[in-house]
Amino acid sequence: MRTQLAAYPCSLIVHLVFNTFTAELLGDADNKVMNYIAPLIIIVYCIWPSNANGQTNDFDYYLPPGEVQWVNDSELPDQRYLLLHKQNQLSYVRGLMVHIPNWGMHPYQSVVIRELYHTMPSYGWQSYALQPPYSELAAVPWQTDNNTPFPTPISQEALAELRQPLQQRLTQALQHLEQQPGYRIVVAEGVVAAFLIQLYATEAIPAPDALVVVGPYLPQWHLNNALAAQLASFSFPVLDLQPANASAWSSSTAADRVKQARRLQHPAYRQRFLPHAVTSGQALQLHQYVYGWLAYEGF
């Protein structure tokens, strides 16, 4: 079915199915159940990823005009990664900010990432949003069942394998942007933020000039608790944004992240809490948190 439909734009398919669906509702009642199911199948087809990258020409068509850049992987010829871009709006450029939402999310699905991606150009930043990997993490065996209250986490080798797709696409994106002038600021959310903390802690990827994390967490007790000390060990500035509706894993370590930063005397760590919903006024507060912190740190 996908092969037969792939040649047609989703907008055309949905239009045809809608017309058929409307007409059939007036017909035989025995067919009405199937008439309801068929359009749903087609619509799911239209939004479901059809290849390894979760990207199709039709998806490309519906992305924001003028914002889309595709990053071709120099090591994996069949791979490319979605990178959105909003142009700096001032007469000078401070640098670039790469915003990455939580694992499996589109940049526009995250309220915090979307707001920062849209507004930081007005403060002099080239703003980019990178699509993270989309593979399912819920089925990952994060720990060994050894009948203890605090089971052993997965091996470092298995953890590195989980992080590898993120490491690969961020490395390729930064190479794609290497000619851009100014500072490099990375903004990351959730599991993506936690994986980046681990990668920076092991120096697996080059450190940014500054890091903004939004509700970082990993769904395993040992791994999640280790993030606080790893975050506090960095020599570069760190802004820790903790949303009110963050994962319980992230909320459980928020206080400890502050304590570890004090214990290790991190000179440029700051934590700020965000409200549950980002209204227009609260969105301005979010931008001011980030811009004010960056300005204070000299960026």
ABEGO torsion letter per residue (X at the ends): XAAAAAABBAAAAAAAAAAAAAAAAABBAAAAAAAAAAAAAAAAAAABBABAAGBBAAAAAABBBGABBBBBBAABAABBBBBBBBBBABABBAEBBBBBBBBGBBAAABAAAAAAAAAAAAAGBBBBBBBBBABBAAABBABBBAGBABBBBBBAAAAAAAAAAAAAAAAAAAAAAAABBEBBBBBBBEAAAAAAAAAAAAGABBBBABBBBBGBBBBBAAAAAAAAAAAAABABBBBBBBBAABBAAAAAAAAAAAAAAAAAGBAABBBBBBBABBBAAAAAAAAAAAAAAAAAAGX
